[in-house]
Amino acid sequence: MDRQGRNYNTNVKLQESTGEKLKRFDNLRGTDVRTGEFWDLVVVTAADETQKDAYELQISEKLRRNELPLGIPYHVFADPPGPKIGNGGSTLYSLKCLEEKYGQKLRGFKVLMIHAGGYSQRLPNASALGKIFTALPVGNPVYQMLELKLAMYIDFPLHMQPGVLVTCADDIELYSINDTECIVFDKPGFTAVAHPSPISVGTTHGVFVLKPEEESQVCEIEYRSCKCFMHKPSISDMYERGAVCKGAAMPFSTGNPEFVYTDSTYYFDYTTGTKLLNLLKDIGPLSCEIDAYGDFLQALGPGATSSYTKNTVNVTKEESSLLEVRQKIFSSLKGTPLNVILLNNSKFYHVGTTQEYLFHFTKDQDLRAELGFISDAFSICSYETSRKADVCVMHSILHPSCTVGPGTVIEYSRIGSHVTIGQNSIISGCWINSGQCVPPSVFMHSLAVNVDGTTGFVTIVLGVEDNLKQSVTSLSDVNELQLFGTSLVKCLDRWGLSPESLKFTGDRSSLSLWNARIFLLSSDQRSSFTISLEMMCSVHSTSSFRCTKDLRFLSLQEILLCKNLEEMLKFRKELSDDICKKRSECN
């Protein structure tokens, strides 16, 4: 959600500044960029070689369709096999890959590094093709997060010394500054971008403790030095360590008398990059997750202490080597400067969960105005649907007789006549036959797979609030897992299955909806959607569905391992061709 928590009317200057960046990026798409006017290299990180292949295919297709600036390399670097290493580990290994490829030439390059590894379990319509390729309801053809990142940072390389800008794939940063000002990255060490936020938001993000200044003017951009960085601190700690600010940024920020500055993206120069490469030699190969924010930035600034190295409150999975690795990071980076660019007229949006996705795409009128979001982005649908401010349709064809409930997002789908889709739902990559009725608050996402040398289809069907990451340790506890807002055991019973018959893939000590074989394999896309819809509806007694022995179920975990990316992209291309054809017929 909007990290600033603001409820007032959209900032017109922010809207105009964002529109200008989008225009300038549109002018670069499909053209060879001149030296100095864009990034020298763009790096996207991936969780493994399979995800790397998927990303490279999609980037090459974008380049072929002239959807990206041309004339620069776009690299995808996969994490090494083995334990998860986090986005901090990805940063280190990507730097190593760049050094091996470019040697000393790298020290003259301005690099954008976008962390996009992971399988997006909280927003599973981004699991197969990657969250950096999440569609947005703007542009023709529609932008994806990759294009938006490049557009929003279009000014950065113009006033940047050679170095690396690190960012994540599932957030949106918007900002405006005066025409006479520019954002400059030219200081040694790290330079982070900061946004004014309510104190409560600081408890779930990184917070900067600024060095005090005698005079702090109210302006859109300030360059400050940072005493230290806090990662997801308590409110009392923010007060105690002097992170809470009063008044200075208020005309642009939160509307609250007190606020903190929170993190988003950051830059480091190549002298610092050398430190990080030496650090990797010291701690590699990695056997634990490193946070590119919490583990790197907390070691910086004159007020940094090593106490954070022992704090594992925010660690997803604590490995025995974590403490030693953190202590080595602190020793390596201690004394490195942390500079902060305060963007006082800025907004930060996180789009990493189904709830955030639905809210920002259908209900958030501020973001809609600031980015120029529309209800029918590169789509064919009825006039009534296209005029709804609380519906989002992207790269899809809907029969004019379709009815779409408020708060619903539809992407990359083909929907037949007299279909009704309930409110607050996500429909992705689906082909829906005529006359079908989709209940409210459901998630349905069709994927192509290769199983035993044959192309098949699986439709993931969930409740929008179902938690794919919740896990239990034994089959006797499976009743604690929730599907469609009810017990998974109840669902199995409605399908004529027993808990004992349920199979899981991967780690048998962690049983979840992610690795449960509950998604049915079908021979074609339309029947896949239909039978998955029947399964869901049977749980709530609106239809009957009983499993037969010849049915084959897959887990979402194994679906991603056998996904047929080419078939999914082919479906999108056919949609695109049909949309262009129908539009030309109407003109």
C-alpha positions in Angstrom: 0.0 0.0 0.0 1.0 3.7 -0.2 3.7 3.7 2.5 2.9 7.3 3.4 -0.7 6.5 4.5 -2.1 9.6 2.9 -5.8 10.2 2.3 -5.7 13.7 0.7 -6.3 14.5 -2.9 -3.8 13.3 -5.5 -0.7 15.5 -5.7 -0.9 17.2 -9.1 2.8 17.9 -9.3 3.5 14.2 -8.6 1.1 13.2 -11.4 2.7 15.6 -13.9 6.2 14.5 -13.0 5.3 10.9 -13.4 3.6 11.5 -16.8 6.7 13.3 -18.0 8.9 10.4 -17.1 6.6 7.9 -18.9 6.6 10.1 -22.0 10.4 10.3 -22.1 10.7 6.5 -21.6 8.2 5.9 -24.5 10.5 8.0 -26.7 13.4 5.6 -25.9 11.5 2.4 -26.5 12.7 0.7 -29.6 15.5 3.1 -30.2 19.3 2.8 -29.8 20.2 4.9 -26.8 23.2 7.3 -26.9 26.0 6.9 -24.4 25.2 8.7 -21.2 21.4 9.1 -21.7 20.5 5.7 -20.2 21.9 2.8 -18.1 25.0 1.1 -19.5 23.8 -2.2 -18.2 20.5 -3.5 -16.8 20.7 -6.6 -14.5 17.7 -8.7 -13.4 18.4 -11.3 -10.7 16.7 -14.8 -10.8 16.3 -17.5 -8.1 17.6 -20.3 -10.3 18.5 -21.3 -13.9 14.9 -22.2 -14.7 13.7 -18.7 -13.7 16.7 -17.2 -15.5 15.7 -18.9 -18.8 12.1 -17.6 -18.4 13.3 -14.1 -17.8 15.8 -14.1 -20.7 13.1 -15.3 -23.1 10.7 -12.6 -22.0 13.3 -9.9 -22.3 14.4 -11.0 -25.7 10.7 -10.9 -26.8 10.4 -7.4 -25.4 13.5 -6.3 -27.4 12.1 -7.9 -30.5 8.8 -6.0 -30.1 10.7 -2.7 -29.4 9.2 -2.4 -26.0 12.6 -1.6 -24.3 15.5 0.8 -25.1 18.0 -0.8 -27.5 21.7 -0.8 -27.7 22.6 -1.9 -24.1 23.0 -5.3 -22.6 20.2 -6.7 -20.4 21.7 -9.5 -18.2 19.9 -12.1 -16.0 22.0 -13.7 -13.3 20.7 -16.7 -11.4 21.6 -17.4 -7.8 23.9 -20.4 -7.5 22.4 -23.8 -6.7 21.9 -24.7 -3.1 20.5 -22.8 -0.1 18.5 -19.6 -0.6 20.9 -16.6 -0.4 18.5 -13.6 -0.2 18.7 -10.4 -2.3 21.9 -9.5 -0.5 23.5 -12.7 -1.7 22.1 -12.1 -5.2 23.8 -8.6 -5.1 27.1 -10.1 -4.3 26.9 -12.9 -6.9 25.6 -10.5 -9.6 28.6 -8.2 -8.9 30.9 -11.2 -9.3 29.3 -12.1 -12.6 29.7 -8.6 -13.9 33.3 -8.4 -12.8 34.0 -11.7 -14.6 32.3 -10.5 -17.7 33.6 -6.9 -18.0 36.7 -6.8 -15.8 38.1 -3.2 -15.3 35.6 -1.8 -17.9 32.9 -2.3 -15.3 34.2 0.6 -13.3 33.1 2.9 -16.0 29.5 1.6 -16.1 26.2 2.8 -14.6 24.3 -0.3 -13.7 20.7 -0.8 -12.7 20.3 -4.1 -10.6 16.7 -5.2 -10.1 16.1 -8.0 -7.6 13.4 -10.3 -9.1 14.3 -13.7 -7.7 11.8 -15.8 -5.7 8.5 -17.3 -6.7 6.0 -14.7 -5.5 4.0 -17.0 -3.2 1.9 -14.0 -1.9 1.0 -13.0 -5.5 0.9 -16.3 -7.4 -0.1 -14.9 -10.8 3.5 -13.6 -10.9 5.0 -16.9 -9.9 5.5 -18.5 -13.3 6.7 -15.5 -15.4 8.2 -13.4 -12.6 7.1 -10.4 -10.6 9.3 -8.1 -12.7 6.9 -9.0 -15.6 3.7 -8.1 -13.7 1.4 -6.3 -16.0 0.2 -2.7 -15.2 -2.9 -1.0 -16.6 -1.0 1.7 -18.5 0.6 1.8 -21.9 -0.1 0.4 -25.3 0.9 -2.5 -25.2 0.7 -2.6 -21.5 3.7 -1.8 -19.4 5.1 -4.4 -17.1 7.1 -3.7 -13.9 10.3 -3.8 -15.8 9.3 -0.9 -18.1 7.9 1.1 -15.1 11.2 0.7 -13.2 13.2 1.9 -16.2 10.7 4.8 -16.7 10.7 6.0 -13.1 14.5 5.9 -12.9 15.0 7.6 -16.2 16.7 10.6 -14.7 19.0 8.7 -12.4 21.9 7.7 -14.8 22.1 11.3 -16.2 23.6 12.6 -12.9 25.3 9.5 -11.5 28.9 8.5 -11.1 29.7 5.0 -12.3 28.3 2.5 -9.8 25.3 0.3 -9.1 21.7 1.2 -8.2 19.9 -1.6 -6.4 16.1 -1.9 -6.4 13.3 -4.6 -6.0 10.8 -5.8 -8.6 7.6 -5.4 -6.5 7.4 -1.8 -5.6 6.7 1.5 -7.3 8.4 4.8 -6.3 7.0 8.1 -7.6 8.5 11.5 -6.9 8.7 15.1 -8.1 11.4 17.7 -7.7 11.7 21.3 -9.0 12.7 21.7 -12.7 16.0 23.4 -11.6 17.0 20.4 -9.4 18.2 16.9 -10.2 18.9 13.7 -8.2 22.7 13.2 -8.0 24.5 10.1 -7.1 28.1 11.2 -6.8 29.3 10.5 -3.2 31.5 7.6 -2.1 30.0 4.7 -0.2 26.2 4.1 -0.2 23.6 6.7 -1.2 20.0 5.7 -0.3 16.7 7.3 -1.5 14.3 8.0 1.4 10.6 8.8 1.7 8.7 10.5 4.5 6.4 8.0 6.2 4.2 7.6 9.3 6.0 6.2 12.3 3.9 3.1 12.2 5.1 2.3 8.7 8.7 2.3 10.0 8.1 -0.8 12.0 7.9 -2.9 8.8 10.6 -1.1 6.7 14.0 0.3 7.0 14.4 3.7 8.8 17.2 6.3 8.5 18.6 8.1 11.5 19.8 11.4 10.1 22.7 13.5 11.3 21.1 16.7 12.8 21.4 19.9 10.9 21.0 23.4 12.3 18.8 24.5 9.4 16.5 22.2 7.4 14.5 24.0 4.8 11.2 22.7 3.5 11.9 21.6 -0.1 11.3 18.6 -2.3 14.8 17.2 -2.2 17.5 17.3 0.5 20.9 15.7 0.6 21.8 14.5 4.1 24.3 12.3 5.9 23.0 9.4 7.9 24.1 8.5 11.4 22.8 4.9 11.1 20.1 2.7 9.6 17.5 0.7 11.5 15.7 -2.4 10.0 12.0 -2.8 11.0 12.5 -1.1 14.4 10.0 -0.7 17.2 8.4 2.7 17.7 10.2 3.1 21.0 13.6 2.4 19.3 12.8 5.0 16.6 12.2 7.6 19.3 15.2 6.5 21.4 17.7 6.6 18.5 16.5 9.9 17.1 14.8 8.6 13.9 11.6 10.6 14.4 11.4 13.9 12.5 9.1 16.8 13.1 7.7 19.3 10.7 10.3 19.8 8.0 8.8 17.7 5.2 5.2 18.2 6.2 3.9 20.2 3.3 4.9 17.3 1.0 4.5 14.2 3.2 2.3 12.5 5.7 0.0 15.1 7.2 1.2 13.9 10.6 3.2 16.0 13.1 5.9 13.3 13.4 7.3 11.0 10.8 10.3 8.9 9.8 12.3 8.5 6.6 12.0 5.0 5.1 14.0 3.1 2.5 13.5 2.1 -1.1 16.4 2.0 -3.6 20.1 2.7 -3.0 23.3 3.3 -4.9 27.0 2.3 -4.3 30.2 3.3 -6.1 32.8 0.8 -7.4 35.2 1.3 -4.5 32.3 0.0 -2.3 31.6 -2.6 -4.9 35.2 -3.9 -4.5 34.6 -4.2 -0.7 31.5 -6.3 -1.5 33.4 -8.5 -3.9 36.1 -9.1 -1.3 33.4 -9.8 1.3 32.0 -12.6 -1.0 35.4 -14.1 -1.2 35.5 -14.2 2.6 32.0 -15.5 3.3 31.3 -17.6 0.1 29.9 -20.0 -0.8 26.8 -18.7 1.1 24.7 -21.1 3.1 22.2 -18.5 4.5 20.0 -15.6 3.4 21.4 -12.1 3.4 19.2 -9.0 3.2 20.6 -6.4 0.9 18.9 -3.8 3.1 18.9 -5.0 6.7 22.4 -6.7 6.5 24.2 -4.2 4.4 22.8 -0.8 5.4 22.8 -1.5 9.2 26.6 -1.8 9.0 26.9 1.8 7.7 27.3 5.2 9.2 29.1 6.5 12.3 26.4 5.3 14.6 26.3 1.7 13.4 26.9 -1.0 16.0 27.2 -4.8 15.7 24.2 -5.4 17.9 21.9 -6.1 14.9 23.9 -9.1 13.9 22.4 -11.1 16.8 18.8 -10.0 16.1 16.9 -12.7 14.2 13.4 -11.4 14.8 12.9 -10.6 11.1 14.7 -13.6 9.7 12.5 -16.0 7.7 14.8 -19.1 8.3 17.6 -18.9 10.8 20.7 -20.8 9.6 23.7 -21.6 11.9 26.0 -19.6 9.7 24.0 -16.4 9.8 25.6 -14.8 12.9 29.1 -15.3 11.6 28.2 -14.0 8.1 26.5 -10.9 9.6 29.6 -10.2 11.7 31.9 -10.4 8.7 29.6 -8.1 6.8 29.7 -5.6 9.6 33.5 -5.8 9.8 33.8 -5.3 6.1 31.4 -2.4 5.7 31.9 -0.6 9.1 32.9 3.0 8.5 31.5 3.2 5.0 29.5 6.4 4.5 25.7 6.3 4.2 24.3 9.3 2.4 20.6 9.9 2.0 18.6 11.7 -0.6 15.3 12.8 1.0 12.5 12.9 -1.6 10.0 14.9 0.4 7.4 14.9 -2.4 7.3 11.2 -3.1 5.3 8.0 -2.7 6.2 4.4 -2.3 3.8 1.6 -3.2 4.3 -2.1 -2.5 2.6 -4.5 -4.9 3.6 -7.9 -3.6 0.4 -9.5 -2.3 -3.0 -10.3 -3.7 -4.6 -7.7 -1.4 -2.1 -4.9 -2.3 -2.5 -5.8 -6.0 -6.3 -5.6 -5.9 -6.3 -2.4 -3.9 -3.8 -0.5 -6.0 -5.2 -1.6 -9.3 -8.9 -1.1 -8.6 -9.5 1.1 -5.5 -6.5 3.4 -5.1 -7.6 6.5 -6.9 -4.4 8.4 -6.1 -2.2 5.8 -7.8 -4.6 5.6 -10.7 -4.3 9.3 -11.3 -0.6 9.5 -10.7 0.3 6.7 -13.2 -2.6 7.2 -15.6 -4.0 3.8 -14.9 -7.1 2.9 -16.9 -9.9 0.3 -16.6 -9.3 -1.3 -20.0 -5.6 -1.3 -20.8 -4.9 -2.8 -24.3 -8.2 -4.8 -24.1 -11.5 -5.3 -25.8 -14.5 -5.1 -23.5 -17.9 -3.5 -23.2 -18.2 0.3 -22.8 -19.8 -0.3 -19.4 -16.8 -2.2 -18.2 -14.3 0.3 -19.6 -16.0 3.1 -17.7 -15.8 1.4 -14.3 -13.3 3.1 -12.1 -13.1 0.0 -9.8 -12.3 -2.6 -12.4 -9.0 -3.4 -14.1 -8.8 -5.3 -17.4 -5.4 -5.7 -19.0 -4.4 -7.4 -22.3 -7.7 -9.3 -22.5 -10.8 -9.9 -24.7 -14.1 -9.9 -22.9 -17.4 -10.5 -24.7 -19.6 -7.4 -24.4 -22.2 -9.4 -22.5 -19.8 -10.2 -19.7 -20.4 -8.8 -16.2 -17.4 -7.9 -14.0 -17.8 -7.1 -10.3 -16.1 -4.2 -8.6 -12.6 -4.6 -7.3 -11.7 -7.3 -9.8 -8.5 -7.6 -11.9 -8.5 -9.5 -15.2 -5.2 -10.0 -17.2 -4.2 -12.0 -20.3 -7.5 -13.7 -20.5 -10.2 -14.5 -23.1 -13.7 -14.5 -21.7 -16.9 -15.8 -23.6 -20.4 -14.4 -23.6 -22.7 -14.0 -20.6 -19.8 -14.8 -18.1 -20.2 -13.3 -14.7 -17.1 -12.6 -12.6 -17.7 -11.7 -8.9 -16.1 -8.9 -7.1 -12.7 -8.7 -5.6 -11.2 -11.5 -7.8 -8.1 -12.1 -9.9 -8.4 -13.8 -13.3 -5.1 -14.4 -15.0 -4.2 -16.3 -18.2 -7.7 -17.9 -18.4 -9.9 -18.9 -21.3 -13.5 -18.9 -19.9 -16.4 -20.6 -21.8 -19.7 -18.8 -22.3 -22.2 -18.7 -19.4 -19.9 -19.5 -16.6 -20.2 -17.8 -13.2 -17.1 -17.1 -11.1 -17.8 -16.4 -7.4 -16.4 -13.3 -5.6 -13.0 -13.2 -3.9 -11.4 -15.9 -5.9 -8.0 -16.3 -7.6 -7.9 -18.2 -10.8 -4.7 -18.5 -12.9 -4.2 -20.9 -15.8 -0.7 -22.2 -16.8 0.6 -24.4 -19.5 2.8 -27.3 -18.5 4.9 -30.0 -20.0 4.1 -33.4 -18.4 5.5 -36.6 -19.8 6.3 -34.9 -23.1 2.8 -33.6 -23.6 1.5 -30.0 -23.2 -1.3 -29.7 -20.6 -2.9 -27.0 -18.6 -3.5 -26.4 -14.9 -5.7 -23.7 -13.4 -4.6 -22.6 -9.9 -7.8 -21.8 -7.9 -7.6 -20.2 -4.5 -9.4 -17.7 -2.3 -7.7 -14.3 -2.6 -6.9 -14.4 1.1 -5.5 -18.0 1.1 -2.0 -18.2 2.5 0.3 -20.3 0.3 3.2 -19.9 2.8 1.4 -21.2 5.9 2.7 -24.7 6.6 2.4 -27.6 9.0 4.8 -30.3 9.8 2.7 -33.5 9.5 -0.4 -34.9 7.7 -2.2 -35.0 11.0 -2.2 -31.2 11.1 -3.4 -30.6 7.5 -6.8 -29.5 8.8 -5.1 -26.3 9.9 -4.5 -25.3 6.2 -7.2 -23.1 4.7 -8.5 -23.2 1.1 -11.3 -21.0 -0.1 -11.7 -19.8 3.4 -12.4 -23.2 4.8 -10.4 -26.3 6.0 -8.4 -28.1 3.3 -9.7 -31.4 4.8 -13.3 -30.2 4.2 -12.4 -29.5 0.5 -10.8 -32.9 0.1 -14.0 -34.5 1.6 -16.2 -32.6 -0.9 -14.0 -34.0 -3.7 -14.2 -37.6 -2.4 -10.6 -37.6 -1.2 -9.2 -38.5 2.2 -6.4 -36.5 3.9 -4.3 -39.7 3.7 -4.5 -39.7 -0.1 -3.2 -36.1 -0.3 0.4 -36.0 -1.7 3.0 -33.2 -1.2 6.1 -32.4 -3.2 9.5 -31.1 -1.9 10.2 -30.8 1.8 7.9 -33.2 3.6 8.5 -31.4 6.9 6.8 -28.3 5.5 3.3 -29.0 4.1 1.4 -26.2 2.6 -0.9 -25.2 -0.2 2.3 -24.4 -2.2 3.4 -28.0 -2.3 0.1 -29.8 -2.0 -1.0 -31.8 -5.1 -4.5 -30.2 -5.3 -4.5 -28.6 -8.8 -5.9 -30.7 -11.6 -4.1 -31.4 -14.9 -6.2 -31.0 -18.0 -5.6 -31.5 -21.7 -6.7 -28.0 -22.8 -7.0 -24.5 -21.4 -10.8 -24.1 -21.4 -11.6 -27.4 -19.8 -8.8 -26.7 -17.2 -10.7 -23.5 -16.1 -14.1 -25.2 -16.1 -13.1 -28.2 -14.0 -11.2 -26.1 -11.5 -14.2 -23.8 -11.2 -16.4 -26.9 -10.5 -14.0 -28.1 -7.8 -14.1 -24.7 -6.0 -17.9 -24.4 -6.3 -18.4 -27.9 -5.0 -16.8 -26.9 -1.7 -19.6 -24.4 -1.1 -22.3 -26.9 -2.3 -23.2 -25.0 -5.4 -22.2 -28.0 -7.6 -21.1 -31.5 -7.3 -17.5 -32.8 -8.1 -16.1 -36.2 -7.3 -12.5 -37.2 -8.2 -12.0 -40.3 -10.3 -8.8 -42.4 -10.2 -7.7 -41.3 -13.7 -7.4 -37.6 -12.6 -3.9 -36.3 -12.0 -3.1 -33.5 -9.6 0.0 -31.3 -9.4 1.3 -28.9 -6.8 2.1 -25.3 -7.6 5.7 -26.0 -6.7 6.0 -28.7 -9.4 3.9 -26.7 -11.9 6.6 -24.1 -11.9 9.2 -26.7 -12.6 7.4 -28.0 -15.7 5.8 -24.8 -16.9 5.6 -24.4 -20.7 6.6 -20.7 -21.0 6.4 -20.7 -24.8 2.8 -21.9 -24.8 1.8 -19.2 -22.3 3.5 -16.5 -24.3 1.9 -17.8 -27.5 -1.5 -17.4 -25.9 -0.6 -13.8 -25.0 0.6 -13.1 -28.6 -2.6 -14.5 -30.1 -4.6 -12.2 -27.7 -2.5 -9.3 -28.8 -3.0 -10.0 -32.5 -6.8 -10.3 -32.0 -6.9 -7.1 -29.9 -5.1 -5.2 -32.7 -7.3 -6.7 -35.3 -10.5 -5.9 -33.5 -9.3 -2.3 -32.9 -8.4 -1.8 -36.5 -11.9 -3.0 -37.5 -13.5 -0.4 -35.2 -11.4 2.5 -36.6 
